[in-house]
Amino acid sequence: MNSRHDSTSNWRKSSRSANTDNCVEVGRAAVGAAVRDSKDRDAGYFTTTGQQWRLFVAAVKAGRFQR
């Protein structure tokens, strides 16, 4: 976990989760992307490299995490 004072910015929540509190927010980080729980922003966040984030998004779009 990183400190809230690192250079993470532009936090966004998916527009598809507008009616729920159970979601995550994604922000830009120096190394790639940062992810945090929208219900507990003070808990911190984790970061991924740009390549890790691109691979994760591609897997989501490909349906690899569907039940």
NORNOR-V189537 format. One record per residue. RES is the residue in one small letter. PHI is phi in degrees with one decimal (none if undefined). NEAR is the number of other C-alpha atoms within 8 Angstrom. D_FIRST is the distance of its C-alpha to the first C-alpha in Angstrom with 2 decimals. Layout:
res->RES phi->PHI near->NEAR d_first->D_FIRST
res->RES phi->PHI near->NEAR d_first->D_FIRST
//
This chain:
res->m phi->none near->6 d_first->0.00
res->n phi->-110.2 near->8 d_first->3.75
res->s phi->-70.1 near->7 d_first->6.85
res->r phi->-67.4 near->8 d_first->9.29
res->h phi->-96.5 near->5 d_first->11.72
res->d phi->-71.0 near->6 d_first->10.74
res->s phi->-84.4 near->6 d_first->13.40
res->t phi->-92.2 near->12 d_first->12.36
res->s phi->-145.9 near->7 d_first->15.55
res->n phi->56.6 near->7 d_first->17.97
res->w phi->-63.0 near->9 d_first->16.09
res->r phi->-136.3 near->7 d_first->18.44
res->k phi->-115.9 near->11 d_first->19.23
res->s phi->-58.3 near->7 d_first->21.78
res->s phi->-65.7 near->5 d_first->25.32
res->r phi->-74.3 near->5 d_first->26.03
res->s phi->-108.6 near->10 d_first->23.84
res->a phi->-62.8 near->8 d_first->25.68
res->n phi->-101.6 near->5 d_first->27.34
res->t phi->-140.4 near->6 d_first->24.46
res->d phi->-99.1 near->8 d_first->21.43
res->n phi->-93.7 near->7 d_first->19.76
res->c phi->-154.0 near->10 d_first->17.88
res->v phi->-116.9 near->9 d_first->14.82
res->e phi->-117.6 near->12 d_first->14.67
res->v phi->-120.7 near->12 d_first->14.18
res->g phi->-131.7 near->12 d_first->14.03
res->r phi->-81.4 near->11 d_first->14.98
res->a phi->-128.4 near->11 d_first->12.76
res->a phi->-57.2 near->7 d_first->14.46
res->v phi->-90.6 near->8 d_first->13.66
res->g phi->158.8 near->12 d_first->14.57
res->a phi->-134.0 near->14 d_first->12.86
res->a phi->-124.1 near->13 d_first->9.85
res->v phi->-130.5 near->11 d_first->9.96
res->r phi->-141.7 near->13 d_first->9.64
res->d phi->-79.4 near->11 d_first->12.05
res->s phi->-69.5 near->11 d_first->15.07
res->k phi->-81.4 near->7 d_first->16.16
res->d phi->-138.5 near->7 d_first->13.21
res->r phi->-61.8 near->9 d_first->11.84
res->d phi->-72.4 near->5 d_first->11.04
res->a phi->-73.1 near->7 d_first->8.46
res->g phi->102.2 near->10 d_first->5.89
res->y phi->-156.9 near->13 d_first->5.34
res->f phi->-117.2 near->9 d_first->5.06
res->t phi->-118.1 near->12 d_first->7.81
res->t phi->-129.9 near->11 d_first->11.08
res->t phi->-74.8 near->9 d_first->14.11
res->g phi->-58.6 near->9 d_first->17.14
res->q phi->-65.8 near->8 d_first->18.99
res->q phi->-60.3 near->8 d_first->16.50
res->w phi->-64.4 near->11 d_first->16.44
res->r phi->-61.6 near->8 d_first->20.24
res->l phi->-65.8 near->8 d_first->20.77
res->f phi->-62.7 near->8 d_first->18.80
res->v phi->-62.1 near->8 d_first->20.81
res->a phi->-62.3 near->8 d_first->23.98
res->a phi->-66.1 near->10 d_first->23.50
res->v phi->-62.5 near->9 d_first->23.08
res->k phi->-62.9 near->7 d_first->26.18
res->a phi->-80.8 near->6 d_first->28.03
res->g phi->81.1 near->7 d_first->27.57
res->r phi->-69.5 near->7 d_first->25.84
res->f phi->-111.0 near->6 d_first->23.82
res->q phi->-75.1 near->4 d_first->26.81
res->r phi->-86.4 near->2 d_first->28.18
//
